[in-house]
Amino acid sequence: MLAVPDFSATTDLYQVVTNVYEMGIIPLELKNLVPLVTATLLPFVPVALMAVPLDVLLAQLAKFLL
């Protein structure tokens, strides 16, 4: 590779190798997973609030906080 007068191929090779070393085993990270889970569970909040009475919800929240 180094004997070639045009070393742009070598630079491209180094960029490919750098990208391979930066890759993770699992393509998901926690910072990317949190918005996905939030957006997935957000539509269920109104359904859960309709299923559980407000006084029970507030009682559980008070028990949790105090």
PyMOL Python script that loads the backbone (N, CA, C, O; Angstrom):
from pymol import cmd

cmd.read_pdbstr("""\
ATOM      1  N   MET A   1       0.804  -1.185   0.000  1.00  0.00           N
ATOM      2  CA  MET A   1       0.000   0.000   0.000  1.00  0.00           C
ATOM      3  C   MET A   1       0.857   1.263   0.000  1.00  0.00           C
ATOM      4  O   MET A   1       0.535   2.236  -0.682  1.00  0.00           O
ATOM      5  N   LEU A   2       1.940   1.245   0.760  1.00  0.00           N
ATOM      6  CA  LEU A   2       2.749   2.447   0.874  1.00  0.00           C
ATOM      7  C   LEU A   2       3.602   2.699  -0.376  1.00  0.00           C
ATOM      8  O   LEU A   2       4.101   3.809  -0.564  1.00  0.00           O
ATOM      9  N   ALA A   3       3.774   1.694  -1.220  1.00  0.00           N
ATOM     10  CA  ALA A   3       4.582   1.865  -2.429  1.00  0.00           C
ATOM     11  C   ALA A   3       3.811   2.589  -3.529  1.00  0.00           C
ATOM     12  O   ALA A   3       4.413   3.039  -4.504  1.00  0.00           O
ATOM     13  N   VAL A   4       2.525   2.706  -3.396  1.00  0.00           N
ATOM     14  CA  VAL A   4       1.700   3.364  -4.403  1.00  0.00           C
ATOM     15  C   VAL A   4       1.908   4.870  -4.283  1.00  0.00           C
ATOM     16  O   VAL A   4       1.827   5.415  -3.182  1.00  0.00           O
ATOM     17  N   PRO A   5       2.178   5.560  -5.413  1.00  0.00           N
ATOM     18  CA  PRO A   5       2.408   6.999  -5.329  1.00  0.00           C
ATOM     19  C   PRO A   5       1.176   7.786  -4.863  1.00  0.00           C
ATOM     20  O   PRO A   5       1.312   8.827  -4.221  1.00  0.00           O
ATOM     21  N   ASP A   6      -0.013   7.295  -5.182  1.00  0.00           N
ATOM     22  CA  ASP A   6      -1.236   7.964  -4.736  1.00  0.00           C
ATOM     23  C   ASP A   6      -1.654   7.330  -3.412  1.00  0.00           C
ATOM     24  O   ASP A   6      -2.205   6.230  -3.389  1.00  0.00           O
ATOM     25  N   PHE A   7      -1.391   8.023  -2.328  1.00  0.00           N
ATOM     26  CA  PHE A   7      -1.675   7.425  -1.027  1.00  0.00           C
ATOM     27  C   PHE A   7      -3.075   7.746  -0.530  1.00  0.00           C
ATOM     28  O   PHE A   7      -3.353   7.577   0.657  1.00  0.00           O
ATOM     29  N   SER A   8      -3.963   8.204  -1.402  1.00  0.00           N
ATOM     30  CA  SER A   8      -5.348   8.421  -0.973  1.00  0.00           C
ATOM     31  C   SER A   8      -6.030   7.086  -0.677  1.00  0.00           C
ATOM     32  O   SER A   8      -6.936   7.017   0.154  1.00  0.00           O
ATOM     33  N   ALA A   9      -5.587   6.016  -1.365  1.00  0.00           N
ATOM     34  CA  ALA A   9      -6.130   4.691  -1.071  1.00  0.00           C
ATOM     35  C   ALA A   9      -5.742   4.256   0.332  1.00  0.00           C
ATOM     36  O   ALA A   9      -6.531   3.618   1.028  1.00  0.00           O
ATOM     37  N   THR A  10      -4.537   4.597   0.746  1.00  0.00           N
ATOM     38  CA  THR A  10      -4.100   4.280   2.105  1.00  0.00           C
ATOM     39  C   THR A  10      -4.910   5.065   3.124  1.00  0.00           C
ATOM     40  O   THR A  10      -5.283   4.529   4.168  1.00  0.00           O
ATOM     41  N   THR A  11      -5.181   6.314   2.835  1.00  0.00           N
ATOM     42  CA  THR A  11      -5.992   7.131   3.730  1.00  0.00           C
ATOM     43  C   THR A  11      -7.397   6.556   3.839  1.00  0.00           C
ATOM     44  O   THR A  11      -7.961   6.490   4.932  1.00  0.00           O
ATOM     45  N   ASP A  12      -7.963   6.141   2.711  1.00  0.00           N
ATOM     46  CA  ASP A  12      -9.285   5.516   2.731  1.00  0.00           C
ATOM     47  C   ASP A  12      -9.273   4.235   3.549  1.00  0.00           C
ATOM     48  O   ASP A  12     -10.212   3.954   4.294  1.00  0.00           O
ATOM     49  N   LEU A  13      -8.202   3.458   3.404  1.00  0.00           N
ATOM     50  CA  LEU A  13      -8.086   2.221   4.171  1.00  0.00           C
ATOM     51  C   LEU A  13      -8.026   2.510   5.665  1.00  0.00           C
ATOM     52  O   LEU A  13      -8.666   1.811   6.451  1.00  0.00           O
ATOM     53  N   TYR A  14      -7.275   3.520   6.069  1.00  0.00           N
ATOM     54  CA  TYR A  14      -7.193   3.889   7.483  1.00  0.00           C
ATOM     55  C   TYR A  14      -8.550   4.351   8.011  1.00  0.00           C
ATOM     56  O   TYR A  14      -8.891   4.062   9.158  1.00  0.00           O
ATOM     57  N   GLN A  15      -9.324   5.060   7.199  1.00  0.00           N
ATOM     58  CA  GLN A  15     -10.652   5.495   7.632  1.00  0.00           C
ATOM     59  C   GLN A  15     -11.580   4.313   7.824  1.00  0.00           C
ATOM     60  O   GLN A  15     -12.372   4.288   8.766  1.00  0.00           O
ATOM     61  N   VAL A  16     -11.488   3.329   6.933  1.00  0.00           N
ATOM     62  CA  VAL A  16     -12.319   2.128   7.067  1.00  0.00           C
ATOM     63  C   VAL A  16     -11.932   1.359   8.320  1.00  0.00           C
ATOM     64  O   VAL A  16     -12.800   0.909   9.068  1.00  0.00           O
ATOM     65  N   VAL A  17     -10.650   1.208   8.551  1.00  0.00           N
ATOM     66  CA  VAL A  17     -10.180   0.483   9.742  1.00  0.00           C
ATOM     67  C   VAL A  17     -10.594   1.221  11.007  1.00  0.00           C
ATOM     68  O   VAL A  17     -10.979   0.586  11.989  1.00  0.00           O
ATOM     69  N   THR A  18     -10.523   2.547  11.006  1.00  0.00           N
ATOM     70  CA  THR A  18     -10.946   3.333  12.169  1.00  0.00           C
ATOM     71  C   THR A  18     -12.433   3.135  12.434  1.00  0.00           C
ATOM     72  O   THR A  18     -12.843   2.986  13.585  1.00  0.00           O
ATOM     73  N   ASN A  19     -13.239   3.134  11.385  1.00  0.00           N
ATOM     74  CA  ASN A  19     -14.674   2.910  11.559  1.00  0.00           C
ATOM     75  C   ASN A  19     -14.967   1.519  12.110  1.00  0.00           C
ATOM     76  O   ASN A  19     -15.880   1.353  12.919  1.00  0.00           O
ATOM     77  N   VAL A  20     -14.214   0.535  11.687  1.00  0.00           N
ATOM     78  CA  VAL A  20     -14.415  -0.829  12.189  1.00  0.00           C
ATOM     79  C   VAL A  20     -14.067  -0.893  13.672  1.00  0.00           C
ATOM     80  O   VAL A  20     -14.779  -1.539  14.442  1.00  0.00           O
ATOM     81  N   TYR A  21     -12.990  -0.238  14.085  1.00  0.00           N
ATOM     82  CA  TYR A  21     -12.615  -0.255  15.495  1.00  0.00           C
ATOM     83  C   TYR A  21     -13.615   0.508  16.364  1.00  0.00           C
ATOM     84  O   TYR A  21     -13.768   0.184  17.541  1.00  0.00           O
ATOM     85  N   GLU A  22     -14.296   1.510  15.814  1.00  0.00           N
ATOM     86  CA  GLU A  22     -15.262   2.282  16.583  1.00  0.00           C
ATOM     87  C   GLU A  22     -16.619   1.601  16.688  1.00  0.00           C
ATOM     88  O   GLU A  22     -17.453   2.009  17.497  1.00  0.00           O
ATOM     89  N   MET A  23     -16.851   0.577  15.887  1.00  0.00           N
ATOM     90  CA  MET A  23     -18.137  -0.122  15.928  1.00  0.00           C
ATOM     91  C   MET A  23     -18.279  -0.895  17.227  1.00  0.00           C
ATOM     92  O   MET A  23     -17.302  -1.411  17.770  1.00  0.00           O
ATOM     93  N   GLY A  24     -19.506  -0.967  17.716  1.00  0.00           N
ATOM     94  CA  GLY A  24     -19.777  -1.750  18.908  1.00  0.00           C
ATOM     95  C   GLY A  24     -20.310  -3.125  18.528  1.00  0.00           C
ATOM     96  O   GLY A  24     -20.666  -3.377  17.376  1.00  0.00           O
ATOM     97  N   ILE A  25     -20.356  -4.003  19.515  1.00  0.00           N
ATOM     98  CA  ILE A  25     -20.877  -5.345  19.273  1.00  0.00           C
ATOM     99  C   ILE A  25     -22.384  -5.284  19.054  1.00  0.00           C
ATOM    100  O   ILE A  25     -22.922  -5.939  18.162  1.00  0.00           O
ATOM    101  N   ILE A  26     -23.057  -4.483  19.885  1.00  0.00           N
ATOM    102  CA  ILE A  26     -24.499  -4.287  19.765  1.00  0.00           C
ATOM    103  C   ILE A  26     -24.719  -2.878  19.229  1.00  0.00           C
ATOM    104  O   ILE A  26     -24.154  -1.925  19.766  1.00  0.00           O
ATOM    105  N   PRO A  27     -25.527  -2.725  18.186  1.00  0.00           N
ATOM    106  CA  PRO A  27     -25.667  -1.401  17.574  1.00  0.00           C
ATOM    107  C   PRO A  27     -26.543  -0.429  18.362  1.00  0.00           C
ATOM    108  O   PRO A  27     -26.826   0.664  17.873  1.00  0.00           O
ATOM    109  N   LEU A  28     -26.972  -0.791  19.552  1.00  0.00           N
ATOM    110  CA  LEU A  28     -27.792   0.092  20.375  1.00  0.00           C
ATOM    111  C   LEU A  28     -27.016   0.561  21.592  1.00  0.00           C
ATOM    112  O   LEU A  28     -26.290  -0.210  22.220  1.00  0.00           O
ATOM    113  N   GLU A  29     -27.178   1.819  21.911  1.00  0.00           N
ATOM    114  CA  GLU A  29     -26.607   2.360  23.139  1.00  0.00           C
ATOM    115  C   GLU A  29     -27.751   2.833  24.021  1.00  0.00           C
ATOM    116  O   GLU A  29     -28.864   3.042  23.538  1.00  0.00           O
ATOM    117  N   LEU A  30     -27.489   2.998  25.282  1.00  0.00           N
ATOM    118  CA  LEU A  30     -28.532   3.385  26.222  1.00  0.00           C
ATOM    119  C   LEU A  30     -29.093   4.758  25.901  1.00  0.00           C
ATOM    120  O   LEU A  30     -30.296   4.981  26.041  1.00  0.00           O
ATOM    121  N   LYS A  31     -28.246   5.681  25.472  1.00  0.00           N
ATOM    122  CA  LYS A  31     -28.719   7.025  25.160  1.00  0.00           C
ATOM    123  C   LYS A  31     -29.642   7.034  23.948  1.00  0.00           C
ATOM    124  O   LYS A  31     -30.455   7.948  23.808  1.00  0.00           O
ATOM    125  N   ASN A  32     -29.539   6.052  23.079  1.00  0.00           N
ATOM    126  CA  ASN A  32     -30.440   5.940  21.938  1.00  0.00           C
ATOM    127  C   ASN A  32     -31.682   5.122  22.264  1.00  0.00           C
ATOM    128  O   ASN A  32     -32.715   5.272  21.611  1.00  0.00           O
ATOM    129  N   LEU A  33     -31.588   4.263  23.266  1.00  0.00           N
ATOM    130  CA  LEU A  33     -32.693   3.383  23.615  1.00  0.00           C
ATOM    131  C   LEU A  33     -33.748   4.089  24.460  1.00  0.00           C
ATOM    132  O   LEU A  33     -34.930   3.760  24.361  1.00  0.00           O
ATOM    133  N   VAL A  34     -33.348   5.050  25.288  1.00  0.00           N
ATOM    134  CA  VAL A  34     -34.286   5.745  26.176  1.00  0.00           C
ATOM    135  C   VAL A  34     -35.354   6.508  25.397  1.00  0.00           C
ATOM    136  O   VAL A  34     -36.529   6.368  25.735  1.00  0.00           O
ATOM    137  N   PRO A  35     -35.030   7.302  24.381  1.00  0.00           N
ATOM    138  CA  PRO A  35     -36.114   7.966  23.628  1.00  0.00           C
ATOM    139  C   PRO A  35     -37.026   6.985  22.894  1.00  0.00           C
ATOM    140  O   PRO A  35     -38.221   7.243  22.748  1.00  0.00           O
ATOM    141  N   LEU A  36     -36.481   5.877  22.437  1.00  0.00           N
ATOM    142  CA  LEU A  36     -37.289   4.878  21.754  1.00  0.00           C
ATOM    143  C   LEU A  36     -38.304   4.254  22.708  1.00  0.00           C
ATOM    144  O   LEU A  36     -39.477   4.105  22.363  1.00  0.00           O
ATOM    145  N   VAL A  37     -37.856   3.892  23.896  1.00  0.00           N
ATOM    146  CA  VAL A  37     -38.763   3.300  24.886  1.00  0.00           C
ATOM    147  C   VAL A  37     -39.791   4.329  25.345  1.00  0.00           C
ATOM    148  O   VAL A  37     -40.961   3.992  25.528  1.00  0.00           O
ATOM    149  N   THR A  38     -39.372   5.573  25.532  1.00  0.00           N
ATOM    150  CA  THR A  38     -40.297   6.624  25.941  1.00  0.00           C
ATOM    151  C   THR A  38     -41.371   6.843  24.883  1.00  0.00           C
ATOM    152  O   THR A  38     -42.553   6.935  25.212  1.00  0.00           O
ATOM    153  N   ALA A  39     -40.980   6.926  23.642  1.00  0.00           N
ATOM    154  CA  ALA A  39     -41.953   7.129  22.568  1.00  0.00           C
ATOM    155  C   ALA A  39     -42.871   5.923  22.403  1.00  0.00           C
ATOM    156  O   ALA A  39     -44.019   6.070  21.985  1.00  0.00           O
ATOM    157  N   THR A  40     -42.380   4.754  22.722  1.00  0.00           N
ATOM    158  CA  THR A  40     -43.209   3.555  22.625  1.00  0.00           C
ATOM    159  C   THR A  40     -44.237   3.493  23.743  1.00  0.00           C
ATOM    160  O   THR A  40     -45.380   3.106  23.504  1.00  0.00           O
ATOM    161  N   LEU A  41     -43.854   3.865  24.960  1.00  0.00           N
ATOM    162  CA  LEU A  41     -44.751   3.751  26.109  1.00  0.00           C
ATOM    163  C   LEU A  41     -45.665   4.960  26.297  1.00  0.00           C
ATOM    164  O   LEU A  41     -46.664   4.866  27.010  1.00  0.00           O
ATOM    165  N   LEU A  42     -45.348   6.073  25.684  1.00  0.00           N
ATOM    166  CA  LEU A  42     -46.136   7.291  25.864  1.00  0.00           C
ATOM    167  C   LEU A  42     -47.607   7.142  25.477  1.00  0.00           C
ATOM    168  O   LEU A  42     -48.447   7.697  26.185  1.00  0.00           O
ATOM    169  N   PRO A  43     -47.980   6.442  24.417  1.00  0.00           N
ATOM    170  CA  PRO A  43     -49.414   6.292  24.111  1.00  0.00           C
ATOM    171  C   PRO A  43     -50.193   5.490  25.145  1.00  0.00           C
ATOM    172  O   PRO A  43     -51.420   5.582  25.186  1.00  0.00           O
ATOM    173  N   PHE A  44     -49.519   4.708  25.978  1.00  0.00           N
ATOM    174  CA  PHE A  44     -50.208   3.903  26.969  1.00  0.00           C
ATOM    175  C   PHE A  44     -50.531   4.671  28.249  1.00  0.00           C
ATOM    176  O   PHE A  44     -51.288   4.180  29.087  1.00  0.00           O
ATOM    177  N   VAL A  45     -49.975   5.851  28.410  1.00  0.00           N
ATOM    178  CA  VAL A  45     -50.218   6.642  29.625  1.00  0.00           C
ATOM    179  C   VAL A  45     -51.690   7.014  29.762  1.00  0.00           C
ATOM    180  O   VAL A  45     -52.239   6.819  30.846  1.00  0.00           O
ATOM    181  N   PRO A  46     -52.369   7.535  28.741  1.00  0.00           N
ATOM    182  CA  PRO A  46     -53.801   7.841  28.910  1.00  0.00           C
ATOM    183  C   PRO A  46     -54.649   6.608  29.204  1.00  0.00           C
ATOM    184  O   PRO A  46     -55.613   6.686  29.965  1.00  0.00           O
ATOM    185  N   VAL A  47     -54.303   5.485  28.612  1.00  0.00           N
ATOM    186  CA  VAL A  47     -55.048   4.250  28.871  1.00  0.00           C
ATOM    187  C   VAL A  47     -54.869   3.818  30.322  1.00  0.00           C
ATOM    188  O   VAL A  47     -55.828   3.400  30.971  1.00  0.00           O
ATOM    189  N   ALA A  48     -53.650   3.918  30.829  1.00  0.00           N
ATOM    190  CA  ALA A  48     -53.396   3.563  32.227  1.00  0.00           C
ATOM    191  C   ALA A  48     -54.108   4.520  33.171  1.00  0.00           C
ATOM    192  O   ALA A  48     -54.605   4.102  34.216  1.00  0.00           O
ATOM    193  N   LEU A  49     -54.163   5.794  32.818  1.00  0.00           N
ATOM    194  CA  LEU A  49     -54.865   6.756  33.673  1.00  0.00           C
ATOM    195  C   LEU A  49     -56.369   6.528  33.646  1.00  0.00           C
ATOM    196  O   LEU A  49     -57.043   6.822  34.634  1.00  0.00           O
ATOM    197  N   MET A  50     -56.915   6.018  32.557  1.00  0.00           N
ATOM    198  CA  MET A  50     -58.342   5.705  32.513  1.00  0.00           C
ATOM    199  C   MET A  50     -58.650   4.425  33.277  1.00  0.00           C
ATOM    200  O   MET A  50     -59.751   4.276  33.806  1.00  0.00           O
ATOM    201  N   ALA A  51     -57.703   3.505  33.343  1.00  0.00           N
ATOM    202  CA  ALA A  51     -57.932   2.218  34.003  1.00  0.00           C
ATOM    203  C   ALA A  51     -57.790   2.315  35.513  1.00  0.00           C
ATOM    204  O   ALA A  51     -58.447   1.571  36.241  1.00  0.00           O
ATOM    205  N   VAL A  52     -56.951   3.212  35.994  1.00  0.00           N
ATOM    206  CA  VAL A  52     -56.704   3.352  37.429  1.00  0.00           C
ATOM    207  C   VAL A  52     -57.382   4.637  37.908  1.00  0.00           C
ATOM    208  O   VAL A  52     -57.158   5.702  37.333  1.00  0.00           O
ATOM    209  N   PRO A  53     -58.207   4.550  38.954  1.00  0.00           N
ATOM    210  CA  PRO A  53     -58.840   5.773  39.466  1.00  0.00           C
ATOM    211  C   PRO A  53     -57.797   6.764  39.985  1.00  0.00           C
ATOM    212  O   PRO A  53     -56.731   6.378  40.465  1.00  0.00           O
ATOM    213  N   LEU A  54     -58.134   8.044  39.876  1.00  0.00           N
ATOM    214  CA  LEU A  54     -57.190   9.092  40.250  1.00  0.00           C
ATOM    215  C   LEU A  54     -56.837   9.051  41.730  1.00  0.00           C
ATOM    216  O   LEU A  54     -55.683   9.288  42.086  1.00  0.00           O
ATOM    217  N   ASP A  55     -57.807   8.755  42.611  1.00  0.00           N
ATOM    218  CA  ASP A  55     -57.504   8.730  44.047  1.00  0.00           C
ATOM    219  C   ASP A  55     -56.539   7.591  44.392  1.00  0.00           C
ATOM    220  O   ASP A  55     -55.680   7.748  45.259  1.00  0.00           O
ATOM    221  N   VAL A  56     -56.675   6.465  43.728  1.00  0.00           N
ATOM    222  CA  VAL A  56     -55.746   5.348  43.952  1.00  0.00           C
ATOM    223  C   VAL A  56     -54.354   5.724  43.453  1.00  0.00           C
ATOM    224  O   VAL A  56     -53.347   5.433  44.098  1.00  0.00           O
ATOM    225  N   LEU A  57     -54.318   6.368  42.307  1.00  0.00           N
ATOM    226  CA  LEU A  57     -53.033   6.790  41.754  1.00  0.00           C
ATOM    227  C   LEU A  57     -52.337   7.792  42.657  1.00  0.00           C
ATOM    228  O   LEU A  57     -51.134   7.688  42.893  1.00  0.00           O
ATOM    229  N   LEU A  58     -53.089   8.766  43.163  1.00  0.00           N
ATOM    230  CA  LEU A  58     -52.502   9.758  44.075  1.00  0.00           C
ATOM    231  C   LEU A  58     -52.081   9.131  45.390  1.00  0.00           C
ATOM    232  O   LEU A  58     -51.060   9.519  45.957  1.00  0.00           O
ATOM    233  N   ALA A  59     -52.854   8.162  45.891  1.00  0.00           N
ATOM    234  CA  ALA A  59     -52.480   7.476  47.131  1.00  0.00           C
ATOM    235  C   ALA A  59     -51.172   6.703  46.951  1.00  0.00           C
ATOM    236  O   ALA A  59     -50.300   6.734  47.819  1.00  0.00           O
ATOM    237  N   GLN A  60     -51.047   6.018  45.829  1.00  0.00           N
ATOM    238  CA  GLN A  60     -49.806   5.275  45.559  1.00  0.00           C
ATOM    239  C   GLN A  60     -48.625   6.226  45.388  1.00  0.00           C
ATOM    240  O   GLN A  60     -47.516   5.938  45.839  1.00  0.00           O
ATOM    241  N   LEU A  61     -48.870   7.363  44.733  1.00  0.00           N
ATOM    242  CA  LEU A  61     -47.808   8.338  44.553  1.00  0.00           C
ATOM    243  C   LEU A  61     -47.385   8.947  45.897  1.00  0.00           C
ATOM    244  O   LEU A  61     -46.196   9.152  46.140  1.00  0.00           O
ATOM    245  N   ALA A  62     -48.340   9.228  46.750  1.00  0.00           N
ATOM    246  CA  ALA A  62     -48.023   9.764  48.085  1.00  0.00           C
ATOM    247  C   ALA A  62     -47.264   8.739  48.913  1.00  0.00           C
ATOM    248  O   ALA A  62     -46.328   9.091  49.632  1.00  0.00           O
ATOM    249  N   LYS A  63     -47.658   7.478  48.819  1.00  0.00           N
ATOM    250  CA  LYS A  63     -46.965   6.419  49.564  1.00  0.00           C
ATOM    251  C   LYS A  63     -45.528   6.268  49.051  1.00  0.00           C
ATOM    252  O   LYS A  63     -44.605   6.000  49.820  1.00  0.00           O
ATOM    253  N   PHE A  64     -45.360   6.445  47.749  1.00  0.00           N
ATOM    254  CA  PHE A  64     -44.036   6.316  47.158  1.00  0.00           C
ATOM    255  C   PHE A  64     -43.134   7.472  47.563  1.00  0.00           C
ATOM    256  O   PHE A  64     -41.955   7.265  47.850  1.00  0.00           O
ATOM    257  N   LEU A  65     -43.673   8.684  47.591  1.00  0.00           N
ATOM    258  CA  LEU A  65     -42.873   9.863  47.903  1.00  0.00           C
ATOM    259  C   LEU A  65     -42.621  10.024  49.403  1.00  0.00           C
ATOM    260  O   LEU A  65     -41.586  10.558  49.801  1.00  0.00           O
ATOM    261  N   LEU A  66     -43.543   9.573  50.222  1.00  0.00           N
ATOM    262  CA  LEU A  66     -43.382   9.764  51.673  1.00  0.00           C
ATOM    263  C   LEU A  66     -42.991   8.515  52.348  1.00  0.00           C
ATOM    264  O   LEU A  66     -42.815   8.501  53.566  1.00  0.00           O
TER     265      LEU A  66
END
""", "prot")
cmd.dss("prot")
cmd.show_as("cartoon", "prot")
cmd.util.cbc("prot")
cmd.orient("prot")
